[in-house]
Amino acid sequence: MYFIHKFKLTHICVSTLFKNFKGPNTKNSNRAFNSIVSHQDDLIFGTLLGDGSLQTYTKGNTWRYRAIQNDDHYVWHKYGILSEFCGTAPKPQSIFDNRTSKTYKRWYFNTKVNPKFKYYADMFYEFKPLNNKWVKRIPSNFSFLNLIL
């Protein structure tokens, strides 16, 4: 399975990529991070490098992880890893695309809002006051050179 290999590769690199990362609330962020086990960290970190996302409704104080995919097996796989943070199982959703006049089906789940995700938000998100939005970005101390085997 490709994505399991990708997550394993990502996990191997996390400690070397971000060993000096200091978020705004480093003590709290690190304490929260330590309670997330390795395979959960692999999934969160790996997907945030791609199409994964976090959401906040508390001005960045607490965050939740959100998974949206067309592939229901992949969503259920993610849910299996993060289920202890979730209140409900993945659900199907139909989205109408006005551009193509077609309806597409996708699967999604959200975790509950949890301070444990702030560690990742501090790393991957930046508040843009001009737009009044949180914007995902590749962390400034990320090095693609560490991904080369």
PyMOL commands that place a pseudoatom at each C-alpha (Angstrom):
pseudoatom trace, name=CA, resn=MET, resi=1, chain=A, elem=C, hetatm=0, pos=[0.000, 0.000, 0.000]
pseudoatom trace, name=CA, resn=TYR, resi=2, chain=A, elem=C, hetatm=0, pos=[1.552, 3.210, -1.214]
pseudoatom trace, name=CA, resn=PHE, resi=3, chain=A, elem=C, hetatm=0, pos=[0.156, 5.594, 1.391]
pseudoatom trace, name=CA, resn=ILE, resi=4, chain=A, elem=C, hetatm=0, pos=[1.368, 3.472, 4.308]
pseudoatom trace, name=CA, resn=HIS, resi=5, chain=A, elem=C, hetatm=0, pos=[4.859, 3.527, 2.793]
pseudoatom trace, name=CA, resn=LYS, resi=6, chain=A, elem=C, hetatm=0, pos=[4.577, 7.289, 2.298]
pseudoatom trace, name=CA, resn=PHE, resi=7, chain=A, elem=C, hetatm=0, pos=[3.529, 7.822, 5.898]
pseudoatom trace, name=CA, resn=LYS, resi=8, chain=A, elem=C, hetatm=0, pos=[6.399, 5.645, 7.133]
pseudoatom trace, name=CA, resn=LEU, resi=9, chain=A, elem=C, hetatm=0, pos=[8.848, 7.668, 5.060]
pseudoatom trace, name=CA, resn=THR, resi=10, chain=A, elem=C, hetatm=0, pos=[7.335, 10.880, 6.426]
pseudoatom trace, name=CA, resn=HIS, resi=11, chain=A, elem=C, hetatm=0, pos=[7.603, 9.627, 10.001]
pseudoatom trace, name=CA, resn=ILE, resi=12, chain=A, elem=C, hetatm=0, pos=[11.272, 8.806, 9.580]
pseudoatom trace, name=CA, resn=CYS, resi=13, chain=A, elem=C, hetatm=0, pos=[11.857, 12.377, 8.415]
pseudoatom trace, name=CA, resn=VAL, resi=14, chain=A, elem=C, hetatm=0, pos=[9.733, 14.247, 10.982]
pseudoatom trace, name=CA, resn=SER, resi=15, chain=A, elem=C, hetatm=0, pos=[12.360, 14.211, 13.713]
pseudoatom trace, name=CA, resn=THR, resi=16, chain=A, elem=C, hetatm=0, pos=[15.093, 15.457, 11.387]
pseudoatom trace, name=CA, resn=LEU, resi=17, chain=A, elem=C, hetatm=0, pos=[12.917, 18.000, 9.607]
pseudoatom trace, name=CA, resn=PHE, resi=18, chain=A, elem=C, hetatm=0, pos=[11.456, 19.683, 12.658]
pseudoatom trace, name=CA, resn=LYS, resi=19, chain=A, elem=C, hetatm=0, pos=[13.677, 18.890, 15.619]
pseudoatom trace, name=CA, resn=ASN, resi=20, chain=A, elem=C, hetatm=0, pos=[14.240, 22.625, 16.195]
pseudoatom trace, name=CA, resn=PHE, resi=21, chain=A, elem=C, hetatm=0, pos=[10.638, 23.738, 15.590]
pseudoatom trace, name=CA, resn=LYS, resi=22, chain=A, elem=C, hetatm=0, pos=[9.441, 26.240, 18.183]
pseudoatom trace, name=CA, resn=GLY, resi=23, chain=A, elem=C, hetatm=0, pos=[5.760, 27.105, 18.002]
pseudoatom trace, name=CA, resn=PRO, resi=24, chain=A, elem=C, hetatm=0, pos=[4.269, 30.114, 19.768]
pseudoatom trace, name=CA, resn=ASN, resi=25, chain=A, elem=C, hetatm=0, pos=[3.311, 27.950, 22.755]
pseudoatom trace, name=CA, resn=THR, resi=26, chain=A, elem=C, hetatm=0, pos=[6.126, 25.435, 22.676]
pseudoatom trace, name=CA, resn=LYS, resi=27, chain=A, elem=C, hetatm=0, pos=[5.544, 23.911, 26.122]
pseudoatom trace, name=CA, resn=ASN, resi=28, chain=A, elem=C, hetatm=0, pos=[1.852, 23.301, 25.534]
pseudoatom trace, name=CA, resn=SER, resi=29, chain=A, elem=C, hetatm=0, pos=[2.362, 22.243, 21.921]
pseudoatom trace, name=CA, resn=ASN, resi=30, chain=A, elem=C, hetatm=0, pos=[5.050, 19.688, 22.764]
pseudoatom trace, name=CA, resn=ARG, resi=31, chain=A, elem=C, hetatm=0, pos=[3.043, 18.239, 25.647]
pseudoatom trace, name=CA, resn=ALA, resi=32, chain=A, elem=C, hetatm=0, pos=[0.053, 17.802, 23.325]
pseudoatom trace, name=CA, resn=PHE, resi=33, chain=A, elem=C, hetatm=0, pos=[2.245, 16.340, 20.582]
pseudoatom trace, name=CA, resn=ASN, resi=34, chain=A, elem=C, hetatm=0, pos=[3.730, 13.696, 22.896]
pseudoatom trace, name=CA, resn=SER, resi=35, chain=A, elem=C, hetatm=0, pos=[0.273, 12.229, 23.531]
pseudoatom trace, name=CA, resn=ILE, resi=36, chain=A, elem=C, hetatm=0, pos=[-0.230, 11.523, 19.812]
pseudoatom trace, name=CA, resn=VAL, resi=37, chain=A, elem=C, hetatm=0, pos=[1.238, 8.150, 18.920]
pseudoatom trace, name=CA, resn=SER, resi=38, chain=A, elem=C, hetatm=0, pos=[3.638, 7.568, 16.031]
pseudoatom trace, name=CA, resn=HIS, resi=39, chain=A, elem=C, hetatm=0, pos=[1.204, 6.316, 13.376]
pseudoatom trace, name=CA, resn=GLN, resi=40, chain=A, elem=C, hetatm=0, pos=[-1.221, 9.167, 14.162]
pseudoatom trace, name=CA, resn=ASP, resi=41, chain=A, elem=C, hetatm=0, pos=[1.618, 11.665, 13.785]
pseudoatom trace, name=CA, resn=ASP, resi=42, chain=A, elem=C, hetatm=0, pos=[2.584, 10.008, 10.486]
pseudoatom trace, name=CA, resn=LEU, resi=43, chain=A, elem=C, hetatm=0, pos=[-0.935, 10.429, 9.130]
pseudoatom trace, name=CA, resn=ILE, resi=44, chain=A, elem=C, hetatm=0, pos=[-1.468, 14.008, 10.295]
pseudoatom trace, name=CA, resn=PHE, resi=45, chain=A, elem=C, hetatm=0, pos=[1.945, 15.282, 9.269]
pseudoatom trace, name=CA, resn=GLY, resi=46, chain=A, elem=C, hetatm=0, pos=[1.982, 13.421, 5.939]
pseudoatom trace, name=CA, resn=THR, resi=47, chain=A, elem=C, hetatm=0, pos=[-1.466, 14.567, 4.877]
pseudoatom trace, name=CA, resn=LEU, resi=48, chain=A, elem=C, hetatm=0, pos=[-0.841, 18.167, 5.938]
pseudoatom trace, name=CA, resn=LEU, resi=49, chain=A, elem=C, hetatm=0, pos=[2.092, 18.202, 3.512]
pseudoatom trace, name=CA, resn=GLY, resi=50, chain=A, elem=C, hetatm=0, pos=[-0.517, 17.395, 0.845]
pseudoatom trace, name=CA, resn=ASP, resi=51, chain=A, elem=C, hetatm=0, pos=[-4.273, 17.871, 0.820]
pseudoatom trace, name=CA, resn=GLY, resi=52, chain=A, elem=C, hetatm=0, pos=[-4.944, 17.372, 4.543]
pseudoatom trace, name=CA, resn=SER, resi=53, chain=A, elem=C, hetatm=0, pos=[-6.370, 20.262, 6.525]
pseudoatom trace, name=CA, resn=LEU, resi=54, chain=A, elem=C, hetatm=0, pos=[-7.029, 21.602, 9.986]
pseudoatom trace, name=CA, resn=GLN, resi=55, chain=A, elem=C, hetatm=0, pos=[-9.874, 23.944, 10.922]
pseudoatom trace, name=CA, resn=THR, resi=56, chain=A, elem=C, hetatm=0, pos=[-10.308, 26.424, 13.743]
pseudoatom trace, name=CA, resn=TYR, resi=57, chain=A, elem=C, hetatm=0, pos=[-13.357, 28.332, 14.922]
pseudoatom trace, name=CA, resn=THR, resi=58, chain=A, elem=C, hetatm=0, pos=[-11.653, 29.727, 18.026]
pseudoatom trace, name=CA, resn=LYS, resi=59, chain=A, elem=C, hetatm=0, pos=[-9.211, 32.191, 16.433]
pseudoatom trace, name=CA, resn=GLY, resi=60, chain=A, elem=C, hetatm=0, pos=[-6.446, 29.569, 16.447]
pseudoatom trace, name=CA, resn=ASN, resi=61, chain=A, elem=C, hetatm=0, pos=[-6.767, 28.410, 20.057]
pseudoatom trace, name=CA, resn=THR, resi=62, chain=A, elem=C, hetatm=0, pos=[-8.090, 24.935, 19.250]
pseudoatom trace, name=CA, resn=TRP, resi=63, chain=A, elem=C, hetatm=0, pos=[-8.120, 22.967, 16.000]
pseudoatom trace, name=CA, resn=ARG, resi=64, chain=A, elem=C, hetatm=0, pos=[-9.693, 19.903, 14.418]
pseudoatom trace, name=CA, resn=TYR, resi=65, chain=A, elem=C, hetatm=0, pos=[-8.436, 17.616, 11.661]
pseudoatom trace, name=CA, resn=ARG, resi=66, chain=A, elem=C, hetatm=0, pos=[-10.652, 17.290, 8.578]
pseudoatom trace, name=CA, resn=ALA, resi=67, chain=A, elem=C, hetatm=0, pos=[-10.433, 14.475, 6.033]
pseudoatom trace, name=CA, resn=ILE, resi=68, chain=A, elem=C, hetatm=0, pos=[-12.199, 14.664, 2.669]
pseudoatom trace, name=CA, resn=GLN, resi=69, chain=A, elem=C, hetatm=0, pos=[-11.543, 12.102, -0.088]
pseudoatom trace, name=CA, resn=ASN, resi=70, chain=A, elem=C, hetatm=0, pos=[-13.273, 10.521, -3.046]
pseudoatom trace, name=CA, resn=ASP, resi=71, chain=A, elem=C, hetatm=0, pos=[-11.934, 7.113, -1.995]
pseudoatom trace, name=CA, resn=ASP, resi=72, chain=A, elem=C, hetatm=0, pos=[-14.039, 5.766, 0.890]
pseudoatom trace, name=CA, resn=HIS, resi=73, chain=A, elem=C, hetatm=0, pos=[-11.410, 3.112, 1.741]
pseudoatom trace, name=CA, resn=TYR, resi=74, chain=A, elem=C, hetatm=0, pos=[-8.772, 5.798, 2.298]
pseudoatom trace, name=CA, resn=VAL, resi=75, chain=A, elem=C, hetatm=0, pos=[-11.126, 7.861, 4.501]
pseudoatom trace, name=CA, resn=TRP, resi=76, chain=A, elem=C, hetatm=0, pos=[-11.970, 4.784, 6.572]
pseudoatom trace, name=CA, resn=HIS, resi=77, chain=A, elem=C, hetatm=0, pos=[-8.246, 4.018, 6.867]
pseudoatom trace, name=CA, resn=LYS, resi=78, chain=A, elem=C, hetatm=0, pos=[-7.574, 7.555, 8.176]
pseudoatom trace, name=CA, resn=TYR, resi=79, chain=A, elem=C, hetatm=0, pos=[-10.563, 7.304, 10.501]
pseudoatom trace, name=CA, resn=GLY, resi=80, chain=A, elem=C, hetatm=0, pos=[-9.264, 4.011, 11.903]
pseudoatom trace, name=CA, resn=ILE, resi=81, chain=A, elem=C, hetatm=0, pos=[-6.041, 5.760, 12.882]
pseudoatom trace, name=CA, resn=LEU, resi=82, chain=A, elem=C, hetatm=0, pos=[-7.660, 8.906, 14.321]
pseudoatom trace, name=CA, resn=SER, resi=83, chain=A, elem=C, hetatm=0, pos=[-10.940, 7.448, 15.640]
pseudoatom trace, name=CA, resn=GLU, resi=84, chain=A, elem=C, hetatm=0, pos=[-10.109, 8.175, 19.296]
pseudoatom trace, name=CA, resn=PHE, resi=85, chain=A, elem=C, hetatm=0, pos=[-10.313, 11.888, 18.431]
pseudoatom trace, name=CA, resn=CYS, resi=86, chain=A, elem=C, hetatm=0, pos=[-13.618, 11.565, 16.515]
pseudoatom trace, name=CA, resn=GLY, resi=87, chain=A, elem=C, hetatm=0, pos=[-17.241, 11.739, 17.563]
pseudoatom trace, name=CA, resn=THR, resi=88, chain=A, elem=C, hetatm=0, pos=[-18.792, 10.279, 14.404]
pseudoatom trace, name=CA, resn=ALA, resi=89, chain=A, elem=C, hetatm=0, pos=[-17.743, 7.886, 11.654]
pseudoatom trace, name=CA, resn=PRO, resi=90, chain=A, elem=C, hetatm=0, pos=[-17.056, 8.963, 8.045]
pseudoatom trace, name=CA, resn=LYS, resi=91, chain=A, elem=C, hetatm=0, pos=[-20.086, 9.974, 6.005]
pseudoatom trace, name=CA, resn=PRO, resi=92, chain=A, elem=C, hetatm=0, pos=[-20.771, 10.250, 2.281]
pseudoatom trace, name=CA, resn=GLN, resi=93, chain=A, elem=C, hetatm=0, pos=[-21.525, 13.670, 0.839]
pseudoatom trace, name=CA, resn=SER, resi=94, chain=A, elem=C, hetatm=0, pos=[-22.816, 14.699, -2.576]
pseudoatom trace, name=CA, resn=ILE, resi=95, chain=A, elem=C, hetatm=0, pos=[-21.474, 17.909, -4.082]
pseudoatom trace, name=CA, resn=PHE, resi=96, chain=A, elem=C, hetatm=0, pos=[-22.980, 19.537, -7.162]
pseudoatom trace, name=CA, resn=ASP, resi=97, chain=A, elem=C, hetatm=0, pos=[-20.405, 21.213, -9.431]
pseudoatom trace, name=CA, resn=ASN, resi=98, chain=A, elem=C, hetatm=0, pos=[-21.974, 24.130, -11.311]
pseudoatom trace, name=CA, resn=ARG, resi=99, chain=A, elem=C, hetatm=0, pos=[-19.102, 24.195, -13.821]
pseudoatom trace, name=CA, resn=THR, resi=100, chain=A, elem=C, hetatm=0, pos=[-19.742, 20.649, -15.056]
pseudoatom trace, name=CA, resn=SER, resi=101, chain=A, elem=C, hetatm=0, pos=[-23.393, 20.261, -13.967]
pseudoatom trace, name=CA, resn=LYS, resi=102, chain=A, elem=C, hetatm=0, pos=[-22.415, 16.963, -12.338]
pseudoatom trace, name=CA, resn=THR, resi=103, chain=A, elem=C, hetatm=0, pos=[-22.850, 15.670, -8.828]
pseudoatom trace, name=CA, resn=TYR, resi=104, chain=A, elem=C, hetatm=0, pos=[-19.786, 14.138, -7.204]
pseudoatom trace, name=CA, resn=LYS, resi=105, chain=A, elem=C, hetatm=0, pos=[-19.696, 11.872, -4.187]
pseudoatom trace, name=CA, resn=ARG, resi=106, chain=A, elem=C, hetatm=0, pos=[-17.012, 12.180, -1.555]
pseudoatom trace, name=CA, resn=TRP, resi=107, chain=A, elem=C, hetatm=0, pos=[-16.420, 10.918, 1.969]
pseudoatom trace, name=CA, resn=TYR, resi=108, chain=A, elem=C, hetatm=0, pos=[-15.460, 12.986, 4.981]
pseudoatom trace, name=CA, resn=PHE, resi=109, chain=A, elem=C, hetatm=0, pos=[-14.980, 13.024, 8.731]
pseudoatom trace, name=CA, resn=ASN, resi=110, chain=A, elem=C, hetatm=0, pos=[-13.854, 15.570, 11.282]
pseudoatom trace, name=CA, resn=THR, resi=111, chain=A, elem=C, hetatm=0, pos=[-12.141, 15.008, 14.564]
pseudoatom trace, name=CA, resn=LYS, resi=112, chain=A, elem=C, hetatm=0, pos=[-13.462, 16.784, 17.609]
pseudoatom trace, name=CA, resn=VAL, resi=113, chain=A, elem=C, hetatm=0, pos=[-11.782, 20.084, 18.384]
pseudoatom trace, name=CA, resn=ASN, resi=114, chain=A, elem=C, hetatm=0, pos=[-8.702, 19.219, 20.395]
pseudoatom trace, name=CA, resn=PRO, resi=115, chain=A, elem=C, hetatm=0, pos=[-5.707, 21.197, 21.678]
pseudoatom trace, name=CA, resn=LYS, resi=116, chain=A, elem=C, hetatm=0, pos=[-3.440, 18.323, 20.571]
pseudoatom trace, name=CA, resn=PHE, resi=117, chain=A, elem=C, hetatm=0, pos=[-3.734, 19.535, 16.981]
pseudoatom trace, name=CA, resn=LYS, resi=118, chain=A, elem=C, hetatm=0, pos=[-2.359, 22.993, 17.820]
pseudoatom trace, name=CA, resn=TYR, resi=119, chain=A, elem=C, hetatm=0, pos=[1.182, 21.635, 17.450]
pseudoatom trace, name=CA, resn=TYR, resi=120, chain=A, elem=C, hetatm=0, pos=[0.499, 20.961, 13.758]
pseudoatom trace, name=CA, resn=ALA, resi=121, chain=A, elem=C, hetatm=0, pos=[-1.417, 24.215, 13.284]
pseudoatom trace, name=CA, resn=ASP, resi=122, chain=A, elem=C, hetatm=0, pos=[1.529, 26.197, 14.675]
pseudoatom trace, name=CA, resn=MET, resi=123, chain=A, elem=C, hetatm=0, pos=[3.735, 24.429, 12.163]
pseudoatom trace, name=CA, resn=PHE, resi=124, chain=A, elem=C, hetatm=0, pos=[1.521, 24.546, 9.051]
pseudoatom trace, name=CA, resn=TYR, resi=125, chain=A, elem=C, hetatm=0, pos=[-0.827, 27.532, 9.410]
pseudoatom trace, name=CA, resn=GLU, resi=126, chain=A, elem=C, hetatm=0, pos=[-0.327, 31.277, 9.427]
pseudoatom trace, name=CA, resn=PHE, resi=127, chain=A, elem=C, hetatm=0, pos=[-2.958, 33.933, 10.132]
pseudoatom trace, name=CA, resn=LYS, resi=128, chain=A, elem=C, hetatm=0, pos=[-3.315, 36.535, 7.388]
pseudoatom trace, name=CA, resn=PRO, resi=129, chain=A, elem=C, hetatm=0, pos=[-4.951, 39.613, 8.961]
pseudoatom trace, name=CA, resn=LEU, resi=130, chain=A, elem=C, hetatm=0, pos=[-5.525, 41.265, 5.571]
pseudoatom trace, name=CA, resn=ASN, resi=131, chain=A, elem=C, hetatm=0, pos=[-7.923, 38.434, 4.573]
pseudoatom trace, name=CA, resn=ASN, resi=132, chain=A, elem=C, hetatm=0, pos=[-8.816, 37.498, 8.157]
pseudoatom trace, name=CA, resn=LYS, resi=133, chain=A, elem=C, hetatm=0, pos=[-8.014, 33.855, 7.295]
pseudoatom trace, name=CA, resn=TRP, resi=134, chain=A, elem=C, hetatm=0, pos=[-5.697, 31.065, 8.357]
pseudoatom trace, name=CA, resn=VAL, resi=135, chain=A, elem=C, hetatm=0, pos=[-3.577, 29.954, 5.395]
pseudoatom trace, name=CA, resn=LYS, resi=136, chain=A, elem=C, hetatm=0, pos=[-1.787, 26.638, 5.111]
pseudoatom trace, name=CA, resn=ARG, resi=137, chain=A, elem=C, hetatm=0, pos=[1.867, 26.826, 4.151]
pseudoatom trace, name=CA, resn=ILE, resi=138, chain=A, elem=C, hetatm=0, pos=[4.912, 24.602, 4.030]
pseudoatom trace, name=CA, resn=PRO, resi=139, chain=A, elem=C, hetatm=0, pos=[6.800, 25.299, 7.278]
pseudoatom trace, name=CA, resn=SER, resi=140, chain=A, elem=C, hetatm=0, pos=[9.727, 27.667, 6.789]
pseudoatom trace, name=CA, resn=ASN, resi=141, chain=A, elem=C, hetatm=0, pos=[12.205, 25.220, 8.338]
pseudoatom trace, name=CA, resn=PHE, resi=142, chain=A, elem=C, hetatm=0, pos=[11.146, 22.338, 6.067]
pseudoatom trace, name=CA, resn=SER, resi=143, chain=A, elem=C, hetatm=0, pos=[13.908, 20.875, 3.927]
pseudoatom trace, name=CA, resn=PHE, resi=144, chain=A, elem=C, hetatm=0, pos=[13.155, 18.651, 0.947]
pseudoatom trace, name=CA, resn=LEU, resi=145, chain=A, elem=C, hetatm=0, pos=[16.796, 17.553, 1.033]
pseudoatom trace, name=CA, resn=ASN, resi=146, chain=A, elem=C, hetatm=0, pos=[15.986, 15.421, 4.094]
pseudoatom trace, name=CA, resn=LEU, resi=147, chain=A, elem=C, hetatm=0, pos=[13.499, 13.446, 1.985]
pseudoatom trace, name=CA, resn=ILE, resi=148, chain=A, elem=C, hetatm=0, pos=[16.161, 12.221, -0.425]
pseudoatom trace, name=CA, resn=LEU, resi=149, chain=A, elem=C, hetatm=0, pos=[17.140, 8.661, 0.398]
for i in range(1, 149): cmd.bond("trace and resi %d" % i, "trace and resi %d" % (i + 1))
show_as sticks, trace
zoom trace
